[in-house]
Structures are given as structure tokens and as C-alpha cells.
Amino acid sequence: MEEQNNQNIQQQKHNIDHKKSEPKKSLKQTLFGIYDKKYKLLLIIPFLILFLGLAQISYQIYSTGDFINKDVSLKGGVTVTIPYDKNANIGQIQKEISSKFPNNDVVARTLRSAGAVVGIIVEADINGNDNTQIQNLLNAIDKSLGIDIRKLDYGIEIIGSSLGASFFKESLIALAVAFIFMGLVVFIYFRTFVPSIAVILAAFSDMVVALAVINLLEVRIGTAGIAAFLMLIGYSVDTDILLTVRVLKRKEGTVMDRIISSIKTGMTETITAIVAVTVAMLVTQSEVIRQIMLILLIGLIADIFNTWIQNVGLLRMHLERKAKKGIST
């Protein structure tokens, strides 16, 4: 009996020593293990982000009656550009002008050239056909700046509400047509339901997340913003098609090997685009370009989750299902 106990103790010591001698997994190996083994659980992340994005857009519609914050170019109004080379408190100017138009949206921003302030732009969604409202806007600008802008070479642009609504409708139609044709091309190329839906879902998720964040930042979208969403479709589909082609069409290595190869190429493309977009957003003096770059930046960041977690997870589930049915991949 005593000999048996000694053997057990020796065996326990051996097991302990063996465990101590085993190399500890690095953080990279641990993360890869989670990514490889827990991919179904990781799907919660992109789908939760998508749900929150849809919830924000729904709340936006409930609270404002529209799913985005439109600027003057989409809902109509008046834009006044004043030459002004002094540093001004734009927030205070906007607040003073807004107090004269409590029922309208008023936005004031600086106009820069080569880093220097050269003017101020004031936008208000007032009736451009009402001379009294236009005069009241000019008077409010006079008072907030402490100058008589009529003595300056200021510019005024008027967009009717019907014209703005027409711009918005046509922009949405262009966006919808682009998305539909993208989906058709994906279905024709892959001819398989799940991979095609995964690509389309990833692109849709990128746009939803970008729109939700833009709404939270209270950015007013113009026609240039709609164009940015068109560009985002292309950026999103690029990485998703890269992933799907390598996983489904190629046969070398394991599925995980092909996914890792896709990540290396796709993330290089995405990070390069993010750096380029960020630099452009920080350097440019144009509000239009800055808005486009901001939308692309948000969409590209969202695409990392939607492509390399959501799309990867759906593809692996699809391949596992085919393997169980004995269908060659």
C-alpha cells in the first residue's frame, strides 16, 4: 500500500514537472486559437454592431422623421459665403444666428485656404423664395459678426426645397441601383447562395454602421456624402470578394490557411486605405472632401469586423455544412 502511494506521488510530481516544461502560449497564439475555434461565438460582435446601427437609424427616423441629417443641398435652403479673414468663434456665431431662427437648422463653419481663414459659410434651411427670411438671415449674420456684409463681396446660393428633394431622391436611386447591380454580379459569379449573401450582407453592414456613426456625430449629409456611400460599396466588396474567391475557388492548403492568406492581403489594402483617407481628412481644407473621407474612414473600420469576422464565420459554417453532406468544396 505504501509503495503504491509513493508511485502515485511520483506520478503527480512527473505530471507537474511536465506541465511546467510545456511552453506557454503567446498572446498571438491565444488570439489565433480563439479566432480559429470560436468563430461562431465571434459572430456576435459584427451582428451586435449591425443591430445597434439599425437601432440608431430607427431612432433617427422616429425622432426626426428622416434617417439622416440632411444639409441645405438635399433639403433646400440658403447658403451665404462671407469673405472674413479673422479668427471667429464659429460656435458662438452659429448660436446667435440660430436664436433668430428657432424653427430652422442653421450651420456656420469657417472657409480656409492654405490653412488660413478666408471666409465664413452660413447655411440655413429657410425658404429661399421668401425675401423677408433672407433679409433676416443677412441681418443676423451682420449682428453676429459685427460688420455690414453688404459692403463685402459676399455670395448667396439658394436651393429650393423641391430641387433639394429631387437631388436626394435621385441620389438614393443611384445608391440603390449600384447596390442591386453589385448583388447581381456577386450572385452570377459565385452562383452559391450563402457566400453571395455573406458578401452583400458585409457591404450592407458597412453602410449601416457608417450611417449610424455619422448620425451620432450629427454630421449633415450632402450630395457628396451620398457619393461617399457609393464609394464605400466598392471598398467593402473588394475585400469580401478577395476572401470568398480564395476560400472557395482555391484548393491549396486548409481553409484556415486560405483565410489567413486573405487576411494578410486584405488588411494590407484596408490599412493603406485608412491611412490615406485619414491623411486626406486631416490635410484638406474642403468640408466636402472631409465629409467624404470621414464616411469612408468609418466604413473601412467597420469592414474589418464585417469581412474578417462576419464573412469568415458565415463561409466556414457554409463549408462545414457542405462537408457534412459530402459535397466537395
N, C-alpha and C positions, 0 to 999 in steps of 0.2 A: 504493500500500500504506500509506504514511504517512498519507495523507488518510483512508483507511478506519479506521485505528486512532484517529485524532483524533475521527472521528464516533462510534465505539464508546465512547470515553471520555466524550464529551459526553452520549451517551445514558445512560450509567451515572450520571453526575452528575445528570441530569434525573430519573432514577428515584429516586435517593436524596433529592433535594430534594422530590420529590412525596410520598414516604413520610413525610418529616419534617413536611410541611404537613398530612398527614391527622390529624384529631383523634383522640386516644387514647380508647379505650372506657372508660367509667366502670365502677366495680365493679358498680353496679346493672345496667348493660347486659351485662356479662360473665356475671353470675349468671343474668340472664334468658335469655341465649343458651344457657347450659348447660341451664337448665330447659326451654327450648323444643326444643333439638336432641338433648339426651342423655337424654330422658325414659325410654327403655328401660334405659339403664345405671343411672339413679337408682332404678329399681325394686329394685335390690339392697338399698338401705337399709331400706325397710319389711319386705321379706321376710326379711332377716337379723335384724331386731329380732323379728319373729314367730317365727323359728326359735329364737332364743335364749330367748324367752319359753316356748315349748313345751319346750325342753330343761330349763329351770329347773323347770317344773311336773312333768316326768317324773322329775327327780332328787328332787323333793319327795315324790313318790309312792313312789319306790324307798327313800328314807331314812326316811320317817315312816309310810308306809302310807296317807297321805291327801294330797290335792292342795292343801289349805290348812291353816293353823294355826287350829284352832277354839278359841273361848273357851268358858267354862262354859255359856253359853246354848245352845250347839249340841252339846256332848258330855256335859253333865251335871256337877254338882259343887256346891260350896258357895261362896256369896258372903257375906262378913262386912263390914258397914259400921260403922266406929267413929267417933264424934264426937271430933275431935282438932284443936285449933287451934294447934298448934306446928309449926314447920318441922322436918321429919324427913328423914333420909337414906333415901329410898324404896329405893334400890338395896341398901343395907345391910340394911334390914328384909326385903326380898324374899329376899336371900341367906340370912339367918338362919332364916327360916321354911322356905325350900326345903331347907335342910340336914336338917330334921326329916322331910321327905317327899321323899326322893331319887328315888322312882319316880313322882312326880306333878308336874304342871305347876302352879306357884304364881306368881301375878302380884299385885303390890302397886302401888297408884297413889294419888295424893292426890285428894281431893274438894274442889273450890274453889267459892266463891260470891263474885261481885263482886271477883275477883282474890285473895281471902283464902282461906287453907287452913281448911276447916271439918271435915275428916274424912279418914279413910284407908279405902280399899277393898281387901280381900284376897280373891282368888279362888283356889280350889284344886279340881282335878278329882278330889276324893275321893268316896267313897261316902256320899251324904247319908243313907242309911238306917243307917249304922254310927255309933252314938253315941260309940264309943271314938275313931274317927277325927276326929269333930267336936270332941270334948273335947281331943284332942291338938292340933288346929289352934288352938283358943282359947288353949291353954297356950303354944303357940309365939308367938302374937301378943302375949300378956301379956309374955313374956320379951323379945321384940324391942323392944317399946315401953316396957318398964319400968313398966307400970301394970297394974292389975287391971281389965280391961274389963267385968267383971261388975258393977262399981259404976257403969258408964256405961250410957246408954240406947242400946246398940248394936243393930243389926239383922242378922238372918241369913236368907238366902234359899237354899232347897235346890231344885235341879232334878235330877230323876232322869235317869239315862243314857238310858233308853228314851224319855223325853219330849224330851230334847235331840236324840236321833237322829231323832225324829219331826219336830221343828222343822226340822232340817237337810234331811230328805227332802222335806218339803213346800215348803221354800224353793227347793230345786233344781228341783222340778217346776214351780213358778211361774216360775222363771227360764227353763226350757226352753220352756214354753208361750208365754211372751212372745216369745222369740226366734223360735219357729216361726211364730207369727202375724205377726210383723214381716216375716219372709221371704215369707210368702204374700201379704201386702199389696203388697210390693215387686214380686213376680212378676206379680201381677194388674195393677198399674198400668203397669209398663214393657213387659210381655209380650215381653221380649227376654232371652235367657239371660245373655249376658256382662255387660251393665250391672247386672242384678239380682244376679248373683253377686258383682260388684265391691262393691256396697253391703253385702251380707251379710258378705262377707269383711272389709271395713273394720270393721264393728261387732264381728265375732268377734276380729279382731286387737286392737282397743282393749281388750276384756275380758281377753284372754290376757296382754297386756303389763301391764295394771293388776294382775292377779292375781300375775304373776311378781314384780313390784316389791314388792308387799305381802308376799309370802313372803320376799323378800330382806331386807326391813325387819323381819321377824319380828313382824308385827302379827297379833294373834289376831282372827280374824273372828267376829263375832256375827251375829244375825239382822239387825241394822241394816246390816252390811256387805253382806249378800246384797241388801238393798233398794237399796243404792248401785249395785250392778251392774245392777239393773233400770233405775235412772235413767240409767245410762251408755248403755244401748241407745238410749234416746230422744235423748240428746245426740249420739251418734255418727251415727245415721241422719239426723238433721236436716240436717247439713252435706252428707252424701253425696247425699241426695235433691235438695237445692238444686243441687249441682253437676250431677247427672245430668239433671235437668229442663232446666236452662239449656243444656247442651251438646247434648242430643238433641231437645228439643221446640222450642227457639227456632231461628230461621233467620238473624237479623240478624248481620252481621259474620262473621269467620272463627271457626273452632273455638277458636283460641288467644284471640281477643277474648272469647269467651263464658267461657272458663276463667278469664281474668284478672278478669272481672266477678264471677264466682262467688267467687273468692279474696277480693276486696275485701269482699264481703258476709259470707262465711263466716268469715273471720278476725276481722272486727269482732265477730261473735257469739261466737266461741270465746275471744278475748282478754277480752271483757267477762265471760264466764262464769268464766274463770280468775281474774280479779281478784276477782270476787265470792266465789268459792269459797275463795281464799287468805285474804281478809279474814275470812270466817266461821270458817275453821280456826284463825286466829291469835287471834280475839277470844273465841270460845266457851269456856265452862268445862266443857262436856259432852264426855265421852270418846266418847259415841255419835255426836254430831254431828261431832266432829273426825275420827272414823274414816270417816264418810260423805264428808266434804269431801276427805279425803286420797285416797280411791279415785277420786272424781270428778276431782280435780286431775291425777292420774297418767293417767287415761283421756283427759282433754281434751288433754293434751300429746301423748300417743300418736296421738290423732286427727288432729293437724296433719300428721303423716307419712303416716298411712294414708289420709287423704282427698286431700290435695293433691299427693302423690307417687304412692302406690299406685293409688288410684282413678282419678286423672287419667291415669296411664300406661296402665291397662287400657282406659279409654274411648277414648283416642287410638288404641291398637292395634286396637280393635274398629272404629272409624270408618275407619281406613286399609284394613282388610280388606274392609269393605263397599264402599269406593271402588274398590278393585281389581276387585271383582266387578261394578261398575257399578250398585250398589244405591244409591238416593237415601237421604241421611241426613235 
